[in-house]
């Protein structure tokens, strides 16, 4: 997305996720010059570094520094738990933290954004600032944090998310054979699990489908009756026999390793001798993403 389209999308997310907050797409220092202080405000500072070629329909990364502020009255807040004049600092911090998590999850659920990070308290941290000391009718408490955002495409739509704490970005992903990767997910390492096979695959074999741009690196076979199943083979029509294991096994699983084949394939065939309803096999294939 362009810079303007990105900030229009970030504002749309803020409007839906935090409807009582006013959105500013500028630097915090400029907001401080505004005479009318909002009850709730979210500021996303434009990053100094922006992809010179955002590639329009592919992914572009940028860092966003987010400020969330709430105005505090000078009237004492007394009579409840943790409440001390002139304001309840514990409640303020809790409100800021809740608003931050709500917004981060909302950005991550937007159709053309993805947030990288786990927000588990060890790496992705939020800094909380107390409301200013001194006599003023416009005290504000602030919290700020930085998120790394991946943007896709030129437009998007927003549906208010169901709050699920604990964002994660996986570099590894396991996919049941026959399924497709979720939209926007392209792991560095992809595992495809055939599941338990209990029918004869000595001739026809089991077809394994792979997304474009992945090369086969390793296959692990889990065998139910190792003295019966033999001649395990994974074959690619375009690349020939990538993995071949012949013989009986004295263990429940065996692993085949190979260097990357010259070109990736999207269809493989798993064959083995001796697979029946009582002598089962299961294969997990490891692929490496080679698509730039």
Secondary structure as a PSIPRED ss2 file (coil, helix, strand):
# PSIPRED VFORMAT (PSIPRED V4.0)

   1 X C   1.000  0.000  0.000
   2 X C   1.000  0.000  0.000
   3 X H   0.000  1.000  0.000
   4 X H   0.000  1.000  0.000
   5 X H   0.000  1.000  0.000
   6 X H   0.000  1.000  0.000
   7 X H   0.000  1.000  0.000
   8 X H   0.000  1.000  0.000
   9 X H   0.000  1.000  0.000
  10 X H   0.000  1.000  0.000
  11 X H   0.000  1.000  0.000
  12 X H   0.000  1.000  0.000
  13 X H   0.000  1.000  0.000
  14 X H   0.000  1.000  0.000
  15 X H   0.000  1.000  0.000
  16 X H   0.000  1.000  0.000
  17 X H   0.000  1.000  0.000
  18 X C   1.000  0.000  0.000
  19 X C   1.000  0.000  0.000
  20 X C   1.000  0.000  0.000
  21 X C   1.000  0.000  0.000
  22 X E   0.000  0.000  1.000
  23 X E   0.000  0.000  1.000
  24 X E   0.000  0.000  1.000
  25 X C   1.000  0.000  0.000
  26 X C   1.000  0.000  0.000
  27 X C   1.000  0.000  0.000
  28 X H   0.000  1.000  0.000
  29 X H   0.000  1.000  0.000
  30 X H   0.000  1.000  0.000
  31 X H   0.000  1.000  0.000
  32 X C   1.000  0.000  0.000
  33 X C   1.000  0.000  0.000
  34 X C   1.000  0.000  0.000
  35 X C   1.000  0.000  0.000
  36 X C   1.000  0.000  0.000
  37 X C   1.000  0.000  0.000
  38 X C   1.000  0.000  0.000
  39 X C   1.000  0.000  0.000
  40 X E   0.000  0.000  1.000
  41 X E   0.000  0.000  1.000
  42 X E   0.000  0.000  1.000
  43 X E   0.000  0.000  1.000
  44 X E   0.000  0.000  1.000
  45 X E   0.000  0.000  1.000
  46 X C   1.000  0.000  0.000
  47 X C   1.000  0.000  0.000
  48 X C   1.000  0.000  0.000
  49 X C   1.000  0.000  0.000
  50 X C   1.000  0.000  0.000
  51 X C   1.000  0.000  0.000
  52 X C   1.000  0.000  0.000
  53 X C   1.000  0.000  0.000
  54 X C   1.000  0.000  0.000
  55 X C   1.000  0.000  0.000
  56 X C   1.000  0.000  0.000
  57 X C   1.000  0.000  0.000
  58 X C   1.000  0.000  0.000
  59 X C   1.000  0.000  0.000
  60 X E   0.000  0.000  1.000
  61 X E   0.000  0.000  1.000
  62 X E   0.000  0.000  1.000
  63 X E   0.000  0.000  1.000
  64 X E   0.000  0.000  1.000
  65 X E   0.000  0.000  1.000
  66 X E   0.000  0.000  1.000
  67 X E   0.000  0.000  1.000
  68 X E   0.000  0.000  1.000
  69 X E   0.000  0.000  1.000
  70 X E   0.000  0.000  1.000
  71 X E   0.000  0.000  1.000
  72 X E   0.000  0.000  1.000
  73 X C   1.000  0.000  0.000
  74 X C   1.000  0.000  0.000
  75 X C   1.000  0.000  0.000
  76 X C   1.000  0.000  0.000
  77 X C   1.000  0.000  0.000
  78 X C   1.000  0.000  0.000
  79 X C   1.000  0.000  0.000
  80 X C   1.000  0.000  0.000
  81 X C   1.000  0.000  0.000
  82 X C   1.000  0.000  0.000
  83 X C   1.000  0.000  0.000
  84 X E   0.000  0.000  1.000
  85 X C   1.000  0.000  0.000
  86 X C   1.000  0.000  0.000
  87 X E   0.000  0.000  1.000
  88 X C   1.000  0.000  0.000
  89 X H   0.000  1.000  0.000
  90 X H   0.000  1.000  0.000
  91 X H   0.000  1.000  0.000
  92 X H   0.000  1.000  0.000
  93 X H   0.000  1.000  0.000
  94 X H   0.000  1.000  0.000
  95 X H   0.000  1.000  0.000
  96 X H   0.000  1.000  0.000
  97 X H   0.000  1.000  0.000
  98 X H   0.000  1.000  0.000
  99 X H   0.000  1.000  0.000
 100 X H   0.000  1.000  0.000
 101 X H   0.000  1.000  0.000
 102 X H   0.000  1.000  0.000
 103 X H   0.000  1.000  0.000
 104 X H   0.000  1.000  0.000
 105 X H   0.000  1.000  0.000
 106 X H   0.000  1.000  0.000
 107 X H   0.000  1.000  0.000
 108 X H   0.000  1.000  0.000
 109 X H   0.000  1.000  0.000
 110 X C   1.000  0.000  0.000
 111 X C   1.000  0.000  0.000
 112 X C   1.000  0.000  0.000
 113 X E   0.000  0.000  1.000
 114 X E   0.000  0.000  1.000
 115 X E   0.000  0.000  1.000
 116 X E   0.000  0.000  1.000
 117 X C   1.000  0.000  0.000
 118 X C   1.000  0.000  0.000
 119 X C   1.000  0.000  0.000
 120 X C   1.000  0.000  0.000
 121 X C   1.000  0.000  0.000
 122 X C   1.000  0.000  0.000
 123 X C   1.000  0.000  0.000
 124 X C   1.000  0.000  0.000
 125 X C   1.000  0.000  0.000
 126 X C   1.000  0.000  0.000
 127 X E   0.000  0.000  1.000
 128 X E   0.000  0.000  1.000
 129 X E   0.000  0.000  1.000
 130 X C   1.000  0.000  0.000
 131 X C   1.000  0.000  0.000
 132 X C   1.000  0.000  0.000
 133 X C   1.000  0.000  0.000
 134 X C   1.000  0.000  0.000
 135 X C   1.000  0.000  0.000
 136 X C   1.000  0.000  0.000
 137 X C   1.000  0.000  0.000
 138 X C   1.000  0.000  0.000
 139 X E   0.000  0.000  1.000
 140 X E   0.000  0.000  1.000
 141 X E   0.000  0.000  1.000
 142 X E   0.000  0.000  1.000
 143 X E   0.000  0.000  1.000
 144 X E   0.000  0.000  1.000
 145 X E   0.000  0.000  1.000
 146 X E   0.000  0.000  1.000
 147 X E   0.000  0.000  1.000
 148 X E   0.000  0.000  1.000
 149 X E   0.000  0.000  1.000
 150 X E   0.000  0.000  1.000
 151 X E   0.000  0.000  1.000
 152 X C   1.000  0.000  0.000
 153 X C   1.000  0.000  0.000
 154 X C   1.000  0.000  0.000
 155 X C   1.000  0.000  0.000
 156 X C   1.000  0.000  0.000
 157 X C   1.000  0.000  0.000
 158 X C   1.000  0.000  0.000
 159 X C   1.000  0.000  0.000
 160 X C   1.000  0.000  0.000
 161 X C   1.000  0.000  0.000
 162 X C   1.000  0.000  0.000
 163 X C   1.000  0.000  0.000
 164 X C   1.000  0.000  0.000
 165 X C   1.000  0.000  0.000
 166 X C   1.000  0.000  0.000
 167 X C   1.000  0.000  0.000
 168 X C   1.000  0.000  0.000
 169 X C   1.000  0.000  0.000
 170 X C   1.000  0.000  0.000
 171 X C   1.000  0.000  0.000
 172 X E   0.000  0.000  1.000
 173 X E   0.000  0.000  1.000
 174 X E   0.000  0.000  1.000
 175 X E   0.000  0.000  1.000
 176 X E   0.000  0.000  1.000
 177 X C   1.000  0.000  0.000
 178 X C   1.000  0.000  0.000
 179 X C   1.000  0.000  0.000
 180 X C   1.000  0.000  0.000
 181 X C   1.000  0.000  0.000
 182 X C   1.000  0.000  0.000
 183 X C   1.000  0.000  0.000
 184 X C   1.000  0.000  0.000
 185 X C   1.000  0.000  0.000
 186 X C   1.000  0.000  0.000
 187 X C   1.000  0.000  0.000
 188 X C   1.000  0.000  0.000
 189 X E   0.000  0.000  1.000
 190 X E   0.000  0.000  1.000
 191 X E   0.000  0.000  1.000
 192 X E   0.000  0.000  1.000
 193 X E   0.000  0.000  1.000
 194 X C   1.000  0.000  0.000
 195 X C   1.000  0.000  0.000
 196 X C   1.000  0.000  0.000
 197 X E   0.000  0.000  1.000
 198 X C   1.000  0.000  0.000
 199 X C   1.000  0.000  0.000
 200 X C   1.000  0.000  0.000
 201 X C   1.000  0.000  0.000
 202 X C   1.000  0.000  0.000
 203 X C   1.000  0.000  0.000
 204 X C   1.000  0.000  0.000
 205 X C   1.000  0.000  0.000
 206 X E   0.000  0.000  1.000
 207 X E   0.000  0.000  1.000
 208 X E   0.000  0.000  1.000
 209 X E   0.000  0.000  1.000
 210 X C   1.000  0.000  0.000
 211 X C   1.000  0.000  0.000
 212 X C   1.000  0.000  0.000
 213 X C   1.000  0.000  0.000
 214 X E   0.000  0.000  1.000
 215 X E   0.000  0.000  1.000
 216 X E   0.000  0.000  1.000
 217 X E   0.000  0.000  1.000
 218 X E   0.000  0.000  1.000
 219 X E   0.000  0.000  1.000
 220 X E   0.000  0.000  1.000
 221 X E   0.000  0.000  1.000
 222 X E   0.000  0.000  1.000
 223 X E   0.000  0.000  1.000
 224 X C   1.000  0.000  0.000
 225 X C   1.000  0.000  0.000
 226 X C   1.000  0.000  0.000
 227 X C   1.000  0.000  0.000
 228 X C   1.000  0.000  0.000
 229 X C   1.000  0.000  0.000
 230 X E   0.000  0.000  1.000
 231 X E   0.000  0.000  1.000
 232 X E   0.000  0.000  1.000
 233 X E   0.000  0.000  1.000
 234 X E   0.000  0.000  1.000
 235 X E   0.000  0.000  1.000
 236 X E   0.000  0.000  1.000
 237 X C   1.000  0.000  0.000
 238 X C   1.000  0.000  0.000
 239 X C   1.000  0.000  0.000
 240 X E   0.000  0.000  1.000
 241 X E   0.000  0.000  1.000
 242 X E   0.000  0.000  1.000
 243 X E   0.000  0.000  1.000
 244 X E   0.000  0.000  1.000
 245 X E   0.000  0.000  1.000
 246 X C   1.000  0.000  0.000
 247 X C   1.000  0.000  0.000
 248 X C   1.000  0.000  0.000
 249 X C   1.000  0.000  0.000
 250 X C   1.000  0.000  0.000
 251 X C   1.000  0.000  0.000
 252 X C   1.000  0.000  0.000
 253 X E   0.000  0.000  1.000
 254 X E   0.000  0.000  1.000
 255 X E   0.000  0.000  1.000
 256 X E   0.000  0.000  1.000
 257 X E   0.000  0.000  1.000
 258 X C   1.000  0.000  0.000
 259 X C   1.000  0.000  0.000
 260 X C   1.000  0.000  0.000
 261 X C   1.000  0.000  0.000
 262 X C   1.000  0.000  0.000
 263 X C   1.000  0.000  0.000
 264 X C   1.000  0.000  0.000
 265 X C   1.000  0.000  0.000
 266 X C   1.000  0.000  0.000
 267 X E   0.000  0.000  1.000
 268 X E   0.000  0.000  1.000
 269 X E   0.000  0.000  1.000
 270 X E   0.000  0.000  1.000
 271 X E   0.000  0.000  1.000
 272 X E   0.000  0.000  1.000
 273 X E   0.000  0.000  1.000
 274 X C   1.000  0.000  0.000
 275 X C   1.000  0.000  0.000
 276 X C   1.000  0.000  0.000
 277 X C   1.000  0.000  0.000
 278 X C   1.000  0.000  0.000
 279 X C   1.000  0.000  0.000
 280 X C   1.000  0.000  0.000
 281 X E   0.000  0.000  1.000
 282 X E   0.000  0.000  1.000
 283 X E   0.000  0.000  1.000
 284 X E   0.000  0.000  1.000
 285 X E   0.000  0.000  1.000
 286 X E   0.000  0.000  1.000
 287 X E   0.000  0.000  1.000
 288 X E   0.000  0.000  1.000
 289 X E   0.000  0.000  1.000
 290 X C   1.000  0.000  0.000
 291 X C   1.000  0.000  0.000
 292 X C   1.000  0.000  0.000
